[in-house]
Amino acid sequence: MIDVATPNWLHAEMSIAAAEAGKIVLCEKPLAVSTEQAIQMAEAARHVATWCGSITARAAIAFTRRLIDEGRIGDVFHYRATYLQEWGNDPTRPPGWKLQKSDAGSGVLGDLLSHLIDTALYLNGPITEVRG
């Protein structure tokens, strides 16, 4: 099994190599930096087990889902999420690859906001309304 938890621009090359070697591939999200890369990855992995990573696999999120399923926190009717990291706006640090569209694929929103949307879907079901 190969766990590809590298910067996004390396996902395709590493995942394809692992799949071609017959390994199970666990790839962190986002899967690829382009649709073309994602298609190449899917084609390479046709005969091996694969999984694209998500924070919903983390213990705290799974526990929260269990609390919801058991009705222990009541009906959920509102979901508000924030991604609490301060490294992105720290002027003493050089900008990291997550802030570069060429390296992250879709930029910081696609790379990090996708975690929040994935968690919302996992905990609450389909999104029916969004306000901003």
C-alpha positions as a Markdown table, in Angstrom:
| # | Residue | x | y | z |
|---|---|---|---|---|
| 1 | Met | 0.0 | 0.0 | 0.0 |
| 2 | Ile | 1.2 | 3.5 | -0.9 |
| 3 | Asp | -0.1 | 6.6 | 0.9 |
| 4 | Val | 0.4 | 9.6 | -1.3 |
| 5 | Ala | 0.3 | 12.6 | 1.2 |
| 6 | Thr | 2.6 | 14.9 | -0.7 |
| 7 | Pro | 2.0 | 18.4 | -2.2 |
| 8 | Asn | -0.8 | 18.2 | -4.8 |
| 9 | Trp | 1.4 | 18.5 | -7.9 |
| 10 | Leu | 3.1 | 15.2 | -7.0 |
| 11 | His | -0.1 | 13.2 | -6.5 |
| 12 | Ala | -0.5 | 12.0 | -10.1 |
| 13 | Glu | 3.1 | 10.9 | -10.8 |
| 14 | Met | 3.3 | 9.0 | -7.5 |
| 15 | Ser | -0.1 | 7.5 | -7.6 |
| 16 | Ile | 0.3 | 6.3 | -11.2 |
| 17 | Ala | 3.6 | 4.7 | -10.4 |
| 18 | Ala | 2.2 | 3.0 | -7.3 |
| 19 | Ala | -0.9 | 1.7 | -9.3 |
| 20 | Glu | 1.3 | 0.4 | -12.1 |
| 21 | Ala | 3.4 | -1.5 | -9.5 |
| 22 | Gly | 0.1 | -3.1 | -8.3 |
| 23 | Lys | 0.0 | -1.3 | -5.0 |
| 24 | Ile | -3.1 | -0.2 | -3.2 |
| 25 | Val | -3.2 | 3.6 | -3.5 |
| 26 | Leu | -4.3 | 6.0 | -0.8 |
| 27 | Cys | -4.1 | 9.5 | -2.2 |
| 28 | Glu | -4.8 | 12.7 | -0.2 |
| 29 | Lys | -7.2 | 15.1 | -1.8 |
| 30 | Pro | -7.4 | 16.9 | -4.0 |
| 31 | Leu | -6.8 | 13.9 | -6.2 |
| 32 | Ala | -4.9 | 15.9 | -9.0 |
| 33 | Val | -4.2 | 19.4 | -10.2 |
| 34 | Ser | -6.1 | 18.9 | -13.4 |
| 35 | Thr | -8.9 | 16.8 | -14.9 |
| 36 | Glu | -6.4 | 15.3 | -17.3 |
| 37 | Gln | -4.2 | 14.1 | -14.4 |
| 38 | Ala | -7.2 | 12.6 | -12.6 |
| 39 | Ile | -8.2 | 10.7 | -15.7 |
| 40 | Gln | -4.7 | 9.3 | -16.1 |
| 41 | Met | -4.7 | 8.3 | -12.4 |
| 42 | Ala | -8.1 | 6.6 | -12.8 |
| 43 | Glu | -6.9 | 4.7 | -15.9 |
| 44 | Ala | -3.7 | 3.5 | -14.1 |
| 45 | Ala | -5.7 | 2.3 | -11.1 |
| 46 | Arg | -8.4 | 0.3 | -12.8 |
| 47 | His | -7.1 | -3.0 | -11.3 |
| 48 | Val | -6.0 | -1.9 | -7.8 |
| 49 | Ala | -7.8 | -0.7 | -4.8 |
| 50 | Thr | -7.8 | 3.1 | -4.3 |
| 51 | Trp | -9.0 | 5.7 | -1.9 |
| 52 | Cys | -8.9 | 9.5 | -2.0 |
| 53 | Gly | -8.2 | 10.9 | 1.4 |
| 54 | Ser | -10.6 | 13.1 | 3.5 |
| 55 | Ile | -10.7 | 14.5 | 7.0 |
| 56 | Thr | -14.0 | 12.5 | 7.5 |
| 57 | Ala | -11.8 | 9.5 | 8.3 |
| 58 | Arg | -10.4 | 11.2 | 11.4 |
| 59 | Ala | -11.6 | 10.0 | 14.8 |
| 60 | Ala | -13.1 | 13.3 | 15.9 |
| 61 | Ile | -15.2 | 13.6 | 12.8 |
| 62 | Ala | -16.3 | 10.0 | 13.0 |
| 63 | Phe | -17.2 | 10.5 | 16.7 |
| 64 | Thr | -19.3 | 13.6 | 15.8 |
| 65 | Arg | -21.1 | 11.6 | 13.1 |
| 66 | Arg | -21.9 | 8.9 | 15.7 |
| 67 | Leu | -23.3 | 11.5 | 18.1 |
| 68 | Ile | -25.5 | 12.9 | 15.3 |
| 69 | Asp | -26.7 | 9.4 | 14.2 |
| 70 | Glu | -27.5 | 8.5 | 17.8 |
| 71 | Gly | -29.5 | 11.7 | 18.3 |
| 72 | Arg | -27.3 | 12.7 | 21.2 |
| 73 | Ile | -27.0 | 16.4 | 20.0 |
| 74 | Gly | -30.5 | 16.9 | 18.6 |
| 75 | Asp | -31.4 | 17.8 | 15.1 |
| 76 | Val | -28.7 | 19.5 | 13.1 |
| 77 | Phe | -30.2 | 22.4 | 11.2 |
| 78 | His | -27.2 | 24.7 | 10.7 |
| 79 | Tyr | -23.5 | 24.0 | 9.9 |
| 80 | Arg | -20.8 | 26.7 | 10.1 |
| 81 | Ala | -17.2 | 25.8 | 9.3 |
| 82 | Thr | -13.8 | 27.5 | 9.5 |
| 83 | Tyr | -10.4 | 26.3 | 8.6 |
| 84 | Leu | -8.3 | 27.6 | 11.5 |
| 85 | Gln | -4.7 | 27.9 | 10.4 |
| 86 | Glu | -2.7 | 31.1 | 10.5 |
| 87 | Trp | 0.3 | 30.1 | 8.4 |
| 88 | Gly | -1.3 | 31.5 | 5.2 |
| 89 | Asn | -1.4 | 35.1 | 6.3 |
| 90 | Asp | 1.9 | 35.1 | 8.3 |
| 91 | Pro | 4.1 | 37.9 | 6.7 |
| 92 | Thr | 7.2 | 36.4 | 8.2 |
| 93 | Arg | 6.9 | 33.2 | 6.2 |
| 94 | Pro | 7.2 | 32.8 | 2.5 |
| 95 | Pro | 4.0 | 31.8 | 0.7 |
| 96 | Gly | 3.7 | 28.0 | 0.7 |
| 97 | Trp | 2.6 | 25.8 | -2.2 |
| 98 | Lys | -1.0 | 25.7 | -1.1 |
| 99 | Leu | -1.3 | 29.3 | -2.0 |
| 100 | Gln | 0.0 | 28.8 | -5.5 |
| 101 | Lys | -2.6 | 27.6 | -8.1 |
| 102 | Ser | 0.1 | 26.0 | -10.2 |
| 103 | Asp | 1.1 | 23.7 | -7.3 |
| 104 | Ala | -2.2 | 23.3 | -5.5 |
| 105 | Gly | -4.3 | 22.8 | -8.6 |
| 106 | Ser | -7.2 | 25.0 | -7.7 |
| 107 | Gly | -5.6 | 27.4 | -5.2 |
| 108 | Val | -6.2 | 27.5 | -1.5 |
| 109 | Leu | -10.0 | 27.4 | -1.7 |
| 110 | Gly | -10.1 | 24.2 | -3.7 |
| 111 | Asp | -7.4 | 22.7 | -1.5 |
| 112 | Leu | -8.7 | 23.6 | 1.9 |
| 113 | Leu | -12.4 | 24.5 | 1.5 |
| 114 | Ser | -13.0 | 21.1 | 0.1 |
| 115 | His | -12.3 | 19.7 | 3.5 |
| 116 | Leu | -15.1 | 21.8 | 5.0 |
| 117 | Ile | -17.6 | 20.9 | 2.3 |
| 118 | Asp | -16.7 | 17.2 | 2.6 |
| 119 | Thr | -17.2 | 17.3 | 6.3 |
| 120 | Ala | -20.5 | 19.1 | 5.9 |
| 121 | Leu | -21.8 | 16.5 | 3.5 |
| 122 | Tyr | -20.6 | 13.6 | 5.8 |
| 123 | Leu | -22.1 | 15.0 | 8.9 |
| 124 | Asn | -25.3 | 16.6 | 7.6 |
| 125 | Gly | -26.2 | 15.1 | 4.2 |
| 126 | Pro | -26.8 | 17.0 | 1.0 |
| 127 | Ile | -26.4 | 20.8 | 1.0 |
| 128 | Thr | -29.8 | 22.4 | 0.3 |
| 129 | Glu | -28.9 | 26.1 | 0.8 |
| 130 | Val | -25.9 | 28.3 | 1.0 |
| 131 | Arg | -25.6 | 31.9 | 2.1 |
| 132 | Gly | -22.7 | 34.2 | 2.0 |
